[in-house]
Amino acid sequence: MIWVTVLKHILCRKSLPVCRKFSTKKYSHTVHLPKTSFPQRFKRKSKVALGLENQRQSSEQELYNWQAQKEDRKLFILHDGPPYANGDIHIGHAVNKILKDITNRYKLLSGHRIHFVSGWDCHGLPIEQKALQAGKTDFRQLSPSEIRVKAKAFAEDAVRRQMTAFKQWGILADWDNSYLTFDKNYEAAQLEIFYRLYEKNCFS
């Protein structure tokens, strides 16, 4: 309160012993907090180490691989609406992936066999902009092909970093078979579907 601060200020000016008396933490022993060796704050390196340790102990990938072999169960498939491979993860990734993981785990506990198809969107202007910013490169000095090469390299690195984080979160997925939109087979499948739509006069 304001009046407490004012009173302490007045007393400190008049008498040093009184000031010391008011500055002691005489109520700290009345706060009954749990006794734990768990640190209240982590340095960045400690966070990374803790995440890796949790990932090692949880064996989430073993759980996913085990349940994938239960062919007698009804299959539940969830295709990941892919995140952009244009940087590190943020709170939006957490909301997206954790909600999907809740759905998958609910289906798993309900007796289903789950197949979470993870993937990344590796095309687009946001990735190209981030790639050019990272290299501090003037796009006017590069050809379109050179820009695409830089963007692909940037996207590949972003996919690795994001996938590592998702694994540390314990997200159940087939991480070894994720789809990337710059994969040649993926692009060929897109063109084939586009041609089928063309044959059915879906485009005017």
C-alpha contacts under 8 A as a table, 3 or more apart, distances in Angstrom:
res1	aa1	res2	aa2	distance
1	M	4	V	5.48
1	M	5	T	6.70
2	I	5	T	5.23
2	I	6	V	6.34
3	W	6	V	5.02
3	W	7	L	6.09
4	V	7	L	5.10
4	V	8	K	6.18
5	T	8	K	5.22
5	T	9	H	6.21
6	V	9	H	5.08
6	V	10	I	6.32
7	L	10	I	5.18
7	L	11	L	6.17
8	K	11	L	5.18
8	K	12	C	5.95
8	K	19	C	6.79
8	K	22	F	6.87
9	H	12	C	5.21
9	H	13	R	6.44
10	I	13	R	5.33
10	I	14	K	6.56
11	L	14	K	5.23
11	L	15	S	5.89
11	L	16	L	7.75
11	L	18	V	6.40
11	L	19	C	5.93
12	C	15	S	5.55
12	C	16	L	5.65
12	C	18	V	6.70
12	C	19	C	4.42
12	C	20	R	7.94
13	R	16	L	7.19
15	S	18	V	5.47
15	S	19	C	6.35
16	L	19	C	4.95
16	L	20	R	6.32
17	P	20	R	5.15
17	P	21	K	6.28
18	V	21	K	4.94
18	V	22	F	6.34
19	C	22	F	5.28
19	C	23	S	6.23
20	R	23	S	5.05
20	R	24	T	6.43
21	K	24	T	5.67
25	K	28	S	5.64
26	K	29	H	7.10
27	Y	30	T	5.44
27	Y	31	V	7.27
28	S	31	V	5.72
29	H	32	H	7.32
36	T	39	P	7.99
39	P	42	F	6.84
42	F	45	K	7.88
42	F	46	S	5.68
42	F	47	K	5.93
43	K	46	S	5.19
43	K	47	K	6.36
44	R	47	K	5.14
44	R	48	V	6.45
45	K	48	V	5.19
45	K	49	A	6.22
46	S	49	A	5.05
46	S	50	L	6.01
47	K	50	L	5.11
47	K	51	G	6.11
48	V	51	G	5.11
48	V	52	L	6.26
49	A	52	L	5.20
49	A	53	E	6.17
50	L	53	E	5.07
50	L	54	N	6.12
51	G	54	N	5.15
51	G	55	Q	6.12
51	G	168	Q	5.51
51	G	169	W	7.67
52	L	55	Q	5.01
52	L	56	R	6.17
52	L	168	Q	6.30
53	E	56	R	5.08
53	E	57	Q	6.23
54	N	57	Q	5.21
54	N	58	S	5.90
54	N	168	Q	7.07
55	Q	58	S	5.41
55	Q	59	S	6.63
55	Q	60	E	7.41
55	Q	167	K	6.93
55	Q	168	Q	5.12
55	Q	169	W	7.51
55	Q	170	G	6.66
56	R	59	S	6.07
58	S	170	G	7.55
59	S	62	E	5.24
59	S	63	L	6.49
60	E	63	L	5.08
60	E	64	Y	6.30
60	E	170	G	5.84
60	E	171	I	7.45
60	E	172	L	6.43
61	Q	64	Y	5.01
61	Q	65	N	6.12
61	Q	172	L	6.76
61	Q	173	A	7.62
62	E	65	N	5.11
62	E	66	W	5.97
63	L	66	W	5.08
63	L	67	Q	6.21
64	Y	67	Q	5.43
64	Y	68	A	6.13
64	Y	172	L	6.02
64	Y	173	A	6.80
64	Y	174	D	7.58
65	N	68	A	5.12
65	N	69	Q	6.76
66	W	69	Q	5.63
66	W	70	K	7.31
67	Q	70	K	5.37
67	Q	113	R	6.02
67	Q	114	I	7.48
68	A	71	E	7.21
68	A	113	R	6.01
68	A	114	I	6.79
68	A	115	H	7.32
70	K	73	R	5.87
70	K	113	R	6.57
71	E	74	K	7.63
71	E	113	R	7.44
73	R	111	G	6.61
73	R	112	H	5.36
73	R	113	R	5.49
74	K	111	G	7.54
74	K	112	H	5.06
74	K	113	R	5.86
75	L	112	H	5.82
75	L	113	R	4.78
75	L	114	I	5.81
75	L	115	H	7.27
76	F	107	K	7.30
76	F	112	H	6.30
76	F	113	R	5.99
76	F	114	I	4.77
76	F	115	H	6.16
77	I	114	I	5.90
77	I	115	H	4.74
77	I	116	F	5.95
77	I	117	V	7.43
78	L	104	N	7.88
78	L	114	I	7.79
78	L	115	H	6.32
78	L	116	F	4.92
78	L	117	V	6.16
79	H	116	F	6.01
79	H	117	V	4.74
79	H	118	S	6.55
80	D	116	F	7.03
80	D	117	V	5.73
80	D	118	S	5.03
80	D	119	G	6.20
81	G	119	G	7.47
82	P	118	S	7.12
82	P	119	G	5.14
82	P	120	W	4.50
82	P	121	D	5.47
83	P	93	H	7.63
83	P	119	G	7.48
83	P	120	W	5.32
83	P	121	D	5.89
84	Y	87	G	7.91
84	Y	120	W	6.00
84	Y	121	D	4.90
84	Y	122	C	6.32
84	Y	127	I	7.66
85	A	120	W	6.13
85	A	121	D	6.11
85	A	122	C	5.52
85	A	127	I	6.84
85	A	155	A	5.00
85	A	156	E	7.52
85	A	158	A	5.26
85	A	159	V	5.64
86	N	122	C	7.90
86	N	126	P	6.62
86	N	127	I	4.84
86	N	130	K	6.46
86	N	154	F	7.41
86	N	155	A	6.08
86	N	158	A	6.10
87	G	130	K	7.72
87	G	155	A	8.00
87	G	158	A	5.38
88	D	158	A	6.61
88	D	161	R	6.83
88	D	162	Q	6.24
89	I	92	G	7.79
89	I	93	H	5.91
89	I	94	A	7.79
89	I	162	Q	6.06
89	I	165	A	7.64
90	H	93	H	5.51
90	H	94	A	6.69
91	I	94	A	4.98
91	I	95	V	6.31
92	G	95	V	5.28
92	G	96	N	6.18
93	H	96	N	5.14
93	H	97	K	5.96
94	A	97	K	5.41
94	A	98	I	5.75
95	V	98	I	5.48
95	V	99	L	6.05
96	N	99	L	5.60
96	N	100	K	6.44
97	K	100	K	5.16
97	K	101	D	6.05
97	K	166	F	7.89
97	K	171	I	7.22
98	I	101	D	4.90
98	I	102	I	6.12
98	I	171	I	7.25
99	L	102	I	5.11
99	L	103	T	6.44
100	K	103	T	5.09
100	K	104	N	6.27
101	D	104	N	4.99
101	D	105	R	6.04
101	D	171	I	5.93
101	D	172	L	6.50
102	I	105	R	5.20
102	I	106	Y	6.07
103	T	106	Y	5.15
103	T	107	K	6.31
104	N	107	K	5.15
104	N	108	L	6.13
104	N	114	I	6.46
104	N	116	F	7.61
104	N	172	L	7.66
105	R	108	L	4.85
105	R	109	L	6.09
106	Y	109	L	5.19
106	Y	110	S	6.12
107	K	110	S	4.88
107	K	111	G	6.56
107	K	112	H	5.45
107	K	113	R	7.60
107	K	114	I	7.09
108	L	111	G	5.43
108	L	112	H	4.89
108	L	113	R	6.02
108	L	114	I	6.33
109	L	112	H	7.15
115	H	173	A	6.98
115	H	174	D	7.17
116	F	172	L	7.23
116	F	173	A	4.97
116	F	174	D	6.28
117	V	173	A	6.71
117	V	174	D	6.39
117	V	177	N	7.81
117	V	178	S	6.43
117	V	179	Y	7.68
118	S	173	A	6.58
118	S	174	D	6.84
118	S	175	W	6.74
118	S	177	N	7.77
118	S	178	S	4.93
118	S	179	Y	6.51
119	G	178	S	4.87
119	G	179	Y	4.43
119	G	180	L	5.65
119	G	181	T	7.93
120	W	159	V	7.14
120	W	178	S	7.80
120	W	179	Y	6.51
120	W	180	L	5.14
120	W	181	T	6.56
121	D	180	L	6.36
121	D	181	T	5.44
121	D	182	F	7.99
122	C	127	I	7.32
122	C	152	K	7.28
122	C	155	A	5.91
122	C	180	L	6.43
122	C	181	T	5.46
122	C	182	F	5.95
123	H	127	I	6.75
123	H	181	T	6.91
123	H	182	F	6.93
124	G	127	I	5.80
124	G	128	E	6.62
125	L	128	E	4.98
125	L	129	Q	6.03
126	P	129	Q	5.19
126	P	130	K	6.23
127	I	130	K	5.14
127	I	131	A	6.07
127	I	151	A	6.00
127	I	154	F	7.49
127	I	155	A	6.84
128	E	131	A	5.09
128	E	132	L	6.22
128	E	147	I	6.94
128	E	148	R	7.31
128	E	150	K	7.62
128	E	151	A	5.02
129	Q	132	L	5.22
129	Q	133	Q	6.10
130	K	133	Q	5.03
130	K	134	A	6.02
130	K	151	A	7.96
130	K	154	F	7.92
131	A	134	A	5.20
131	A	135	G	6.39
131	A	150	K	6.14
131	A	151	A	5.31
131	A	154	F	5.64
132	L	135	G	5.23
132	L	136	K	5.75
132	L	137	T	5.16
132	L	138	D	7.14
132	L	139	F	7.00
132	L	147	I	7.84
132	L	150	K	7.56
132	L	151	A	7.81
133	Q	136	K	4.79
133	Q	137	T	6.56
134	A	137	T	7.87
137	T	141	Q	7.87
138	D	141	Q	5.67
138	D	142	L	7.30
139	F	142	L	5.28
139	F	143	S	7.84
139	F	147	I	7.34
140	R	143	S	7.72
142	L	146	E	5.89
142	L	147	I	6.36
143	S	146	E	5.21
143	S	147	I	6.36
144	P	147	I	5.11
144	P	148	R	6.27
145	S	148	R	5.13
145	S	149	V	6.32
146	E	149	V	5.10
146	E	150	K	6.37
147	I	150	K	5.21
147	I	151	A	6.09
148	R	151	A	4.96
148	R	152	K	6.03
149	V	152	K	5.22
149	V	153	A	6.35
150	K	153	A	5.24
150	K	154	F	6.19
151	A	154	F	5.08
151	A	155	A	6.06
152	K	155	A	5.03
152	K	156	E	6.12
152	K	182	F	7.95
153	A	156	E	5.20
153	A	157	D	6.41
154	F	157	D	5.29
154	F	158	A	6.24
155	A	158	A	4.97
155	A	159	V	6.09
156	E	159	V	5.17
156	E	160	R	6.42
157	D	160	R	5.22
157	D	161	R	6.38
158	A	161	R	5.17
158	A	162	Q	6.04
159	V	162	Q	5.20
159	V	163	M	5.89
160	R	163	M	5.24
160	R	164	T	6.17
161	R	164	T	5.22
161	R	165	A	6.44
162	Q	165	A	5.14
162	Q	166	F	6.23
163	M	166	F	5.06
163	M	167	K	6.18
163	M	175	W	7.72
164	T	167	K	5.24
164	T	168	Q	6.34
165	A	168	Q	5.03
165	A	169	W	6.34
166	F	169	W	5.04
166	F	170	G	6.60
166	F	171	I	5.86
167	K	170	G	5.12
167	K	171	I	5.80
167	K	172	L	7.97
168	Q	171	I	7.69
174	D	177	N	5.75
174	D	178	S	6.69
175	W	178	S	5.46
179	Y	183	D	7.49
179	Y	186	Y	7.56
180	L	183	D	5.48
180	L	186	Y	7.34
181	T	186	Y	6.03
181	T	187	E	6.70
182	F	186	Y	7.01
182	F	187	E	6.59
183	D	186	Y	5.23
183	D	187	E	6.28
184	K	187	E	5.10
184	K	188	A	6.07
185	N	188	A	5.03
185	N	189	A	6.16
186	Y	189	A	5.16
186	Y	190	Q	6.32
187	E	190	Q	5.05
187	E	191	L	6.35
188	A	191	L	5.15
188	A	192	E	6.23
189	A	192	E	5.04
189	A	193	I	6.25
190	Q	193	I	5.23
190	Q	194	F	6.12
191	L	194	F	4.96
191	L	195	Y	6.14
192	E	195	Y	5.12
192	E	196	R	6.33
193	I	196	R	5.05
193	I	197	L	6.33
194	F	197	L	5.17
194	F	198	Y	6.25
195	Y	198	Y	4.85
195	Y	199	E	6.20
196	R	199	E	5.10
196	R	200	K	6.43
197	L	200	K	5.14
197	L	201	N	6.49
197	L	202	C	5.37
197	L	203	F	7.38
198	Y	201	N	5.13
198	Y	202	C	5.69
198	Y	203	F	6.04
199	E	202	C	7.57
201	N	204	S	6.95
